[in-house]
Amino acid sequence: MIPGAATPTEWVRALEWGADAVKLFPASAHSPAVLRDVLAALPQVPVVPTGGISIEAAPEWIAAGALACGIGSALTAQDKGAVSRLLPRLAQAR
């Protein structure tokens, strides 16, 4: 289960209630730097930012500590080779 949670307090509560991870939505209202800062205090929270993440920005989110990124609309707007170009960059970010 990956419920949406907007604040760090909600992230912790979601984990206490049995969530496997929390969805940060919309990610466009935040930044990888914000995620990195919050995860410094709450490293136990697996976060999946979604909403407004571009293919180019996904590696930054992963490097900041995101478990994964939801980039559905960004993928459909890109050319068919976008995913194959993204995967090596994500691996480097981890």
C-alpha positions in Angstrom: 0.0 0.0 0.0 1.4 3.4 -1.0 -1.0 6.1 0.3 -0.6 9.8 -0.5 0.9 11.9 2.3 1.7 15.6 2.1 3.6 16.3 5.3 6.3 14.5 7.3 3.8 13.9 10.1 1.5 12.1 7.6 4.5 10.1 6.3 5.2 8.7 9.8 1.5 8.1 10.5 1.1 6.2 7.2 4.0 3.9 8.1 2.6 3.4 11.6 -0.7 2.3 9.9 1.1 -0.2 7.7 2.0 1.6 4.5 4.9 0.1 2.5 5.9 3.6 1.2 4.3 7.0 0.9 3.4 8.9 -2.2 4.5 12.6 -2.3 2.0 14.4 -4.5 2.3 16.7 -6.2 6.1 16.5 -6.3 6.1 19.7 -8.4 5.2 21.6 -5.2 8.4 20.3 -3.7 12.0 19.7 -4.8 14.6 17.0 -4.5 16.4 19.2 -2.0 13.3 19.3 0.2 13.0 15.6 0.0 16.7 15.1 0.9 16.3 17.4 3.9 13.2 15.7 5.2 14.7 12.2 4.7 17.7 13.3 6.8 15.4 13.4 9.7 13.2 10.5 8.6 15.4 8.1 6.8 13.0 5.2 7.5 10.3 6.6 5.2 10.3 5.2 1.6 9.0 8.0 -0.5 7.6 7.9 -4.1 7.2 11.4 -5.5 4.7 11.7 -8.3 3.1 14.5 -10.2 5.2 16.8 -12.3 8.4 14.9 -12.5 10.1 15.0 -15.8 12.4 12.3 -17.2 15.3 14.7 -16.9 14.5 15.3 -13.2 13.9 11.7 -12.1 17.6 11.0 -11.4 17.7 14.0 -9.1 14.8 12.7 -7.1 16.4 9.2 -6.8 19.7 10.8 -5.7 17.8 12.7 -3.1 16.5 9.5 -1.6 13.3 8.7 -3.4 12.5 5.0 -3.6 11.0 5.5 -7.0 9.3 8.2 -9.1 6.0 8.3 -10.7 6.6 9.8 -14.2 3.7 8.5 -16.2 2.6 11.6 -18.1 6.2 12.6 -18.7 6.9 9.2 -20.3 3.9 9.4 -22.6 5.0 12.9 -23.8 8.5 11.7 -24.7 9.8 9.7 -27.6 9.9 5.9 -27.4 13.6 5.8 -26.6 13.2 8.0 -23.5 12.9 5.1 -21.1 16.0 3.3 -22.4 18.0 6.5 -22.0 16.6 7.1 -18.5 17.5 3.7 -17.0 21.3 4.2 -17.0 20.9 7.7 -15.5 18.7 6.3 -12.7 21.2 3.6 -12.0 24.0 6.2 -11.6 21.8 8.3 -9.3 21.3 5.4 -6.9 
